[in-house]
Amino acid sequence: MSSCVDKKEMKKRVSHQQTSLLLHNKFILVLGDSIQRAVYKDLVLLLQKEKFLDRSQLRTKGEISFEQDCLVEGGCLAGLNNGTGYREIRQFQSDHHLVRFYFVTRIYSNYMQSILDNIRKGLKPDCIIVNSCVWDISRYCNKWISEYRENLNRFFRELKEAVPQETLIIWNLTMPLGEKIKGGFLVPEVEHKASQLRYDVIEANFYSGTLADAYGMDVLDLHFQFRFSLEHRMRDGVHWDAVVHRKITSLLLQHAAEAWGVMLTSSQTAAEDTQFFRKQAAFDKHPELAVSKPKRKRKQTSSDDSPYQDYTSSWNNPKKRVFWTNVPQTYRWVSPLQPLHPPNVYYRHEHDTREFREDYPYWSPHHFEPQWEQRHHDGVMRTRHNRHHYEPYTHNRRHYSSYGYY
């Protein structure tokens, strides 16, 4: 399926090779509802191959095995249902990757406490991707605001105590709901809330995003990212197609790369690398060939026969189907992963209260404030703080001398 996707859009996404290298010797933990289950599935699939999820994989829940993962607990082993007590624990493990998923219907409960206990006693995750909202605000009580905020406070506080400081915690804001929705969580008893639920999600996103940022966690605003991509939403008004989930995976991995001090460059195939080395050898023998003229500006339209052409060309502006490119014919090869050097420090002065000493403008030291270059992802709200990058599985850990902090 991925071979049909527009090549230009594929370059914006994180490839299988980049994902495998970035998450090498990493433990990723995903917590949440069916949307988070699809996030887990797309990540597991991308770790193994360059392919999109199909519709049956997106809709199926509780299966015994998905792409060489295993059902640890719940799911079809305990009976599929739409109750608040439904459980599903999945895990994918390879020689150098570990991804685990817990299905939760409430951000803080007795079941969540048991999950936090497992985190305290077991292997510490390198990255936690979590969201819980729709079930919280629709299935438990009508006046959900105060209870949801209190549960968020408890969860964030205990989670911060359960994991080391180096663990990257990403809170996903809930994606836009449709005006008419139907889903497993929307049982007949709460169908009257369907029309108001999309507005409640916006309010819940405000509370959860603000609290997560206050606790020093990273917040990925998926509601903002996909507010103009509603054509990718399924007919039930809740779930999304494979193209959106690959975009979500790319956003998460791009942010994780920046948090860990790793640069994700454009991926190249082995054929492209071979072509580069051949051209580089020719340039070494004949330097005059190294000077190349840029190609003429050409017009590209959405005449591609790919079924995902309309999808992939509508991220920035859904109405645009025509774009121009001006690609110079240059040849450059870079490693798929390059560490970032620490950003340059510059100083800013908010209030001009200089004193002149011997005809020289002088500022008191307390007027200077260090300001770091804004390098983090545009869709992420976060409080800046140092985060060590480490690899828990290797015996000889890497130590970065001039970088490795975010």
N, C-alpha and C positions, 0 to 999 in steps of 0.2 A: 504493500500500500504506500509506503514512504517513497518509492521510486516515482510515483506520480505527482508528488508534491513539488511545487515551484522551487527551483534551485536557489533563487535569491532569498526566499523566506527560510529555507533550510539553513542558510548560513547564519541567520539570526538565532537559530536554535542551538542548543547544546547537543553535540553528537554522542553516539555510543562510545567512541574512543575517549572523548573528553570526560564523559560521565564515569567511565571505568577508572580513569586515572585520578580524577578528582576524589572519588569515594574509595580509593584504594586503602584497605585496612581501616575502614570507617564503619561505625555502627549507627544506622539511621533508624529513629523511632518515629512512627506516625500514629497520631491519636485523633479520633474523630468519627464522623458519620460516613454515609455512603460517598459523599464527595471526597473525603479524605481517603476512603478505600480506593477510589479511582486514582488518586494521587499516588498511593502506594503501588498500585498495579502498573501504572505508566512508568514509574521509576524502576520497578523490577524488570519490566520489558526492555527499557532502554539500557539497562546494565548488561543485557545479553545480546541485543540485536538492534539494528536501525529499522524499527518498524512501529506502526501505530496500533493502538488498541482497536479491535473491531467492536461492533455494536453488542454482540453477545457477551464479550468479555466485560464491557462496561455495565451491562444489566445484571449479570449473574452475581449472586452473593453466596457465601458460605460453601463454595465448592471444595472438594477434597484437595485439589492441586490446581495451581495456576502458574504456567511458565516455570515449572520446576520448583515452585515454593511448596509449602505444606500447611495444612490446616492444623494448628496446634490444639485449639479448643473451640467449642461452640460450633456455629454454622450448621451444616447438615448433620453433624455428629450429634447435636442436641435438639434438632428440629428447627426449621426455619419459621420465623414469625415476625410480626411487626410490633411486638410489645416493647416496653421500656426495659425489660430485663433481657433482651436479646444480646448474646455474646458472640464474638468472633475474633479469634486471635490467629494471625497468619505470620509466617516467617519465611524469608528467602535467605539462604546462606550458600556462599561459594567459598573458594579458597581465600579470597581477600575482601569479601563484601558480606555485610550482614544488615538486613532490612526487616523490621518487625512492625506489625500493625495491630492496634487494639481498636475494636469498634466500641464507641461509648455514646450514650444518649444523654449524658449530663456531665457538665464540666467538673463537678465535685459531688461525689457520692461514696458509699461504702466500697463500691467496685473500683472507683478511681483511687481510693486510699490503698487498696490492695495492689494496684498498678504502681503507685508511688513506693510502696514497700518493696516490690520487686526491683525497682530501680535502685533503691538504697542498698539492697543486699546483693544485687547482681552486677553485671557488667554495665558500666556507665556509658550512655550514648554520647556520640560525638555531635549529633544534631538531632533535635526534637522538632517535628513539624506537627502542630496541634491546632485544632479548631473544634468548637462545640457551641452551637447557637440555636439552630432551628428546632431541635427537639426540646431544648431547655425552655424556650419561650412559648411553646405550643402545647406540650403534653403534660406539664406538671401543675401549672396554676395559671389563673387568669391574670392576676397582678404579678407579673414576672420580674419587674425591674429591680426591686430591692433584693429579692432572693437571688437573681442572676448575678447581681453585682457582688453580693456577699460570697457566693460560691466562687466567683472569679478571684476574689481576694484570697480566699483560702487555698485555691489551687495554685495560684502564682506564688504565694508565700511558701507553701510546702514543696513545690517543684524546685524553687531556687535553693532550698535547703537540701534537697535530695541529690542534686547534681553538682559536679565541680564547676568552678568559674569558667573553665575552658569550653564547656558545652554550649553550643550555639542553639538557642531556642527561638523558633520562628512561629509567631502567632498569625495564622491566616484569617483575614476578615471574610465573613460569609459573602458569597457571590449573590448577584441580583436574582430575586425570585420573580416569577411571572405573575400577571394579574389573576390568571386562573391556574391553579396548581393542583396537582394530585400526586401523592407519593405514599410510601410505606408509613411514614410518620403521621400522615393526615388521616387518621381513623375517623369513622362517622361521628364520634363524640366531639371532635374539634373541627369539623368541616366548616362551621360558621366563622372560624378565624381566618379562613383562606384569603379573603379579600383584603384584610388588614395586615397580613403577615409580612408582606414585602416592605411595608413602612416600619413595622416593628424591627425588622432585620437591620434597617439603617440606624435606628436608635441603639440597638444592641451592639452594632459595630462601633459606634462612638464610645460606649462605655468600655467594651472589651479592649479596643485599641488604645484608649487613654490609660487604662490600668496596666496593660502589658508594657507600654512604654515607660510608665512610672516604675515598674519593677525591673527595668533594664533589659527587656526582651525586644526582639526585632519584630516589627509588624509589617506584614505584606498585605497591602490593600487590594485584594482581588476584586472587590466590588467596584472600585475605581478603574481597575485595569480592563474589565470586561463590560463596562456599562454601555459601550457602543458595539458590542459583539453579540447582540442578542439573537442573531440568526443562527448562532451555534448552539443555542439552548434547545434541549429536547422538548417534546410536546408536553411532557408533564409539568413544565415550568420550573423545574428544580435542578435537574441534572444537565450535563453538558457533553458535547461530543469529543472525539479523540483529538481533534486539532487544538481545542482549548486546553485540554489536559496536557498536551505536549508543551504548549506555551507556559502553563503553570509550572511544569517541571523545569523548564528553562529558566524561568524567573527565580525559582528556588535555588537552583544550582549556580546561577550567576551570582546571586547574593552570597551564597555559601563560599564561593570562590573568593569573593572580595573580602569576606570576613576572615578567611583563612590566609589571606595574603597571596593568592594564586591568580595569575592572569589566564583567562581562557581566550586563546587566539582562534582564528579561523581554522577549522579542521581541514586536512587535505588527505586525499586518498593516496595509496601507494603508487598508483599510476601517475598522479600529479607530482609526487616527490621524485619519481624516476625521471619524468620529463624535465623537472627543474634541474636536477644534477647534470643531465645531458646538455641542457642549454648553458649551465654555468661552466661546464668544461669547454664548450665552444667559445664562450666569452673570454675565458682565460687565454685561449690561443689567439683569438682575434678580438682585442678590446674594442675595436671600432664598431663591432656588432652590438655592444652593450647599450649603445645609445639608440633608443627606439622612440618612435613618434606615437603619440596617443591615438587611439582609434577615433574614428568620426563618431559624433554623437548620433545615436540611433534611437528610434522610438520602439518601445516594447508595449504590447497590448496583451489583454487577457485572452488571446486566441489559443492558448495552450489547451490541449484536450484533457488536462487533468481535472478530475471531479473536485479537487480541492483548490482549484485556481481562484475561484471567487472567495474562498475562505482565507487563503494565505495572503491575498492582496488587499485585505480590508482591515488590517490591524490598526493602522494609524488613521485612516479615513475610509469608512465602509463604502462611501459613494464613489471614491476614486477607483478607476479601473485602468488608468493610463499613467505611466510614469516614464521618466527619461533617465538615462544613465550615460555617463561619460567615463569609461573605464580605460585607463592608460595601460599599455602593453608592457608591464614591468614584471619582473620575476623575483620573488622573494620567498624564502622558506623560513619558518620559525617553528620552534618546538611547540607541541600542543599545550603544554603547561609551562608558564614562566612565573617565577616569584616576583611579586611586586616590591619595589624599593619603598621605603617609608616616604610619605609625602613631604614635600618641602614646607618648611615653616615660614610663614611671613607674619608680620605684626601689623596690627591696625590700631588706630588712635581715634577714639570716639569723640572726644571733646578737645578742641584745640586750646589748651591752657599752657602753652609753652612759656618758659622763662628764658630771657636772653642773658647769657653769661659771656662776657667778652665778645659781643657781637655774634654769638653762636646760639641758635635756637636749641633749648634744652627742655626735655620732658622728664618729669619725675618717674622713677622706675615703676611705681604702682599704676601709671597710666597705660602701660603697655599690656596688652592681652594677647596671648598666643591664639592664633586662628589657623586651624588645619584645613588643608585643601579638601573640598567636599568630593570624595571619591566613591561614596557608597551608592547603592542602587537607587534610581529615582523613585521607584515604587515602594520603597521601604522607609518607614519612620522608625528611627532608633536613637538612643542615647549613646554617644561615643564613649567607648572605654576599651582598654587593652584586652585582647583575648589571645591567649597562647594557642599556637597551632601544634598539635602533637599527634602521634600515631600510636595507638594503644597496643597494636598487635605485634609490632616489630620489636626485635631485641635491641637493635641499634637504631635509636631514634635520631631523626635529623635535627640539627641545631642550626638555626639561621643566625648569622652574626649581625647582619645589618637589616634584616627584615624578619617577618614571621609574626608581626603583631598587627592587629587591626584596631 
